[in-house]
């Protein structure tokens, strides 16, 4: 299972929480910013081990505007051609 954070800080927090709770089995990376989610996700099929991927979790922060942040991430996922929430 791959967890992709919006940025390095988001990914670091997720890694810390997993380590603190002894949760393993997840690969944690960051997309490099909300505007890069689309290209990051589009590139996943070219990566070694992609076919073994059992799940994908996309994480972003709300930046004081939860609805707008949600819509931005959903739009990036749609551009990448992956299932996305409305």
N, C-alpha and C positions, 0 to 999 in steps of 0.2 A: 504494500500500500504506500502510495506516494502522497505526502502532504506538501503542498506548495504555498508558501507564504507570499504575501504581496511584496515584502521587502526583507532585507537582512534582519531587521529588528523583530519582525513578526516570526520569522523562522527561528531566530534565536530563542524567543519566548517559548515557542512550541517545543523546541529541543529541550530547554530547561525543564518545562513541565513534565515531559516524558521521562527525562532522567530522574527528576525528583520523585516521581511516582513509580519508578522502575517499569515503565511501559516500553516495550521493545517491539521490533518487527516493522517499524515505519522508516521510510527514507524521507528526510526533511530537506527541502531546498527552497530557494526563493526565486521569484520571477523577475526581480529587479525593478519593481514598481507596477502599479495598477495598469498603466498603459502598455506594459510588456506581457501581460498574461496571455494575450492572443497569440503572439509569436512564440512564446515559451510552450504553450500547449500544442500549437501546430507542429513544433519540432519534436515532440515526444515520440511519434512513431519511428523516427530515424535512429533512436537511441537503442543501444544493445539492451536486451532484457525487456523491451517494451511489451512483448507478447505475454510475459509473465506477470505483468501488472494486474493486480486483482482489484484495485480501487484507487480513486483519486479524490483527494480532499483539497479544496481551494479555500484559502483563508486570507481575508483582508480586514483592515481596520476601518472604522466608520468616519474618522476625521471630522467629527462633530456633525456630520450629515449622513446618517445611516442609510436613508433611502437612495440618495445620490450615489453613495459608494457601492451599494448593492447593484444599482443599475449599471454602473461602469463595469463592474466585474462580470455581470451577466452578459453585457454587450461584448466584452472581450472573449468570453467563452463561446458565444454565438459565432463570432468571427473565426474562431478556431475550429468550428464544426463539431464541438463536443456538446453533450447534453448540458443544458443550462436551466436554471430556475427562472421563472418569470416574476 
